[in-house]
């Protein structure tokens, strides 16, 4: 990887988690970090956390608190102040923890267009499960409204941050007949060396007959390439409780899924099992295509 990591930051509770993953990815692949904040349809439920509000000019913040929503220069400046303050705080957070090149981009655009533009020159896109417009008291169990928009617009892998992020040493790949055998083999060949421990591939027993030949081939390639690999057959279909238990019992730091079916590449599996998994899984999730 030579292209920068693209990390989307805003004033949601996930911004530090996104930065922590950006630090890990930058260190792992030895590439710079690009922080992006998109001023896209700011609405009344956007929250300005105290740690960010303290850095914003009170003249603009008071208008925001009073729900002034006209097209005045003051309101436009507030949006710019908010976006730039978020970027500055995130950049400072990363630079205090890692010697890495960090640049920032503030863009007033649709989120999909911004991802399409910057995603072309990025190696990996990192996002939080929620954005600043997602209203949720605990912040743990609701995927943001823009989450699917980002994944659809991205042409590169998307890494979704959980609240708690730790160094990524072991990955669990959820495999079924829709993942794509060539995609799995390619990822194992290219990225297995970034993990300190064997990559674990989990397969549902209910689905095993459909992928048995694939698993045999993956094992064969792994031996040829000296890739450390372990297989896990799960007695039931995947659900959040089973996967969180597997992650806990096996010290899993990252779960890899494919959000698209091969037969219907335009139809994401959101609204079914994948959306529930993304909502409930407690470790970061890498969404590949």
N, C-alpha and C positions, 0 to 999 in steps of 0.2 A: 504494500500500500504506500503510495506517495502522495495521494490527494489528502486534504485535511479532513479531520473529523468535523462534521456539522452538528452542533449541539443547540437545540432550541430551548431558550430560557425565557421565562416570564415571571410574574409575581406569584405563581402558584407554590404550593408546599413542596413541589418536586424539584425546584431549581437547583438545590444543593446536590441532590441525588444525581441529576443530569450532569452536573459539573464533576462529581466523583467518578462517574463512568467515563466522562471525557478524559479525565486524567489517566485512568487505567488504559483506555484505548490509545491515547497519545504515547504513553510510555511503552505499551506493547508493540505498536507498529512504527514507532519513531516518526510520527507525523505531527504537524501543528494542529491547533484547535481553532475552529471558526465558530463564534457564538452568534446566533441569529435571534432577533426579536422582531416579530411581525405585528404591526399595528393593524389588526384586522377586525373591523366591526366591534370596537370597544363598546361595552354595554353597561347598564346600570349595576349589574351584579359583579362587575370587576372589583376585586378587593385590592387595596393598597396596604400591604403589611407594614407594621410599625417600623421594622428595620429598613424598609425602603422609603417610607413616608418621611423619615427624618432627614433624608438627603434631597428631598424635593422642595423647591421654592414654595413657601406657604401661600403666596398669592395664587398659584395655580391649584394647589391642593385644596384650598377652601372652596373654590368653584366646584371641584370634583365632589367634595363632601356634601355640598348643598345641591348636588345633582343638576348642576348647570349643564345643559346639553345643547347649547347653541353652536353655531359655527364661528364663534369669535376666535380671535387670535389667542386669547387666554386658554381656551379649551384645547385648541390644537397644540399649543405649547406644552400644556400639561401632559398630553399624550406622548409628545416627544420627550419630555423630561422623565416620565415614567419609564418609557422604553429604554432610554439611554442610561438611566440609573440602574435598571435591572442588568443591563449589559456590563456596566462598570463594576457593579458588585460581583457579578459572576467572574469577570476577568480577574479581579483582585483575589477572589477566593481561590481560583486555580493557580495563579502565579505565586501565591504564598505557600502552596503545597508542592509545586512541581516546576522545574525549570523547563518551560515549554513556550513556544511561540503561540500567542493568542491574539487573534484579531476579532473585531466586532462588526456586525452589520445590523443596522436598523432599517427596516423596510416597511413602507406603507403599501400594502398589496393584499390580494387574497392569499390565504395561507397556501392553497394548492399551487398558485403561480409562484410563490416564493420558494416552496420546496422544489418545484420543477426547475426553477432557475439555478438555485444553489446546489441542488442535489446532483446535477450533472457533473460538477467538479468536486464532489465529496466522495470519500471512501466508505463512510458509515454515517448514518443519521441517528442521533440520540434524542429521545423525547421523554417527557414524563407521561404517566398514564392520564393525568388530568392537566388541563390548562387553567389559566386564571379565571376563566368564565364559568368553570364547572362548580356548581354549588353543592357541597357535601361536607357535613360536619366533621366526619372522621377522616375523610380524604383517602380511605384505603380500598373502598369496594366499588367505586364507580368510574368507569372509563369515560374520559372527556368526550364531548360532542365532536371535537375536531380530530380525534384519534384516527378514525377510519379515513378521513380526508388525507391525513399525512401519509398513511401507509399506501393508500391508493396512488397518491401523487409521486411517491418515492420510487426511484429506479435502483436504489441501493438498499442493502440490508438496514432495517430499522431496529434499534436497540431501545426497548421500553424500560425506563427506570422504575424500580420499586422504591418505597420510602427508605428502606435500609439497604445500603450498598456496602459490600465487602470485596476484598480482592478476589478476582475471578480466577479460580484454579481448576475447577471441574465443571464440565458441561453435561447436560442431559438433553438428548435429541429425541423428540417424540416422532416416531416413524409410523406411517401408514401408507396405503397404496396411492394416496394423492400427493405425497411429498415429492416424489421424483427421485429415482435411483441415481441418476447421473448427478443431480444436485447434491445429494448426500456424499457421494464419492468425491466430488470436486471439493466440497467444504472440508472433508477429512484430510485430503491431500494438502490443501493450501493452509489450513489453520490449526491442525491438530497440535502443532508445536507450541502454540501459545498457552496450552494448558499444562499445568504441572502434574496432573493426574489423568488417568485414562478417560476418554470420552465415553459416556454411557448412552447406549441406544435403547430406548424403551419401546416395547411393542405390546399391544393388547392381545391377550390370548384369543379373544373373540375375532380378531382380525389376522391371526398368525398365518393361516393357510394362504391368504391372499399375498402375503409378503415373504413367505418362507424362502423362496428362491432369491429374492432381493437380499435377504439377510445373509444367506450363504455367500453371495457375491461380495457383499460388504466385508464379511469376515476374510474372504480370500484376498481382496485388495489390501486390507489392513495388514495382513501378514506379509504381503509382498513389499509394502511400503514401510514396514516396521512401525505401524501406528498402534499405540496402546488403546485398546478398545474393550469395553465390557458390555454385555447384553443383558437386558432385564425383561422378562416376560411378566406382564401384569395380568392378574386373573380377571380383572374387570375392565370395562371401558374407562378411559381417562376421565377423571373429574378433579376438581380443585383439592378435595381432601386427600385423595390418593397421591396426587402429585406433590402436595406440600409435605406429606409424610415421607415420600421418596426423597425429596430434596433434603429434608431434615436428617433422615437416617443415613444418607449417603454423602452428606456434605456437598450438595450440589449448589453452585453459585450462579448458574445461568441455565435457562431452559430455552431450547431452540425449536421453533415451530415454523411451518410454512402456512401462510395465511390464505393461499390460493389453491384451488384445485387445478389439476392439469387440464381437465375437460372443459372447465368453465373459468378461464383465467380472469374474467372480469367480475366474477361473483365471489366476493370475500365470504368467509365462513362466519362472519360476524352475525350475531343474533342466534347462533347455535353454540356449539361447544367452545369454539375458540374465544368468543367474546367473554364467556363465563370464566374461562381459564385466565385470560389476561386480567380480568378484574380481580380474581381471587389469589393468584399465585403470588407468593411472598418474595420471590427472587426476580431479578431482571429477566426479561424475555427478549430473545433475538428473533425477529420476524424476517424470514428470507423468502425469496421468490425465484 
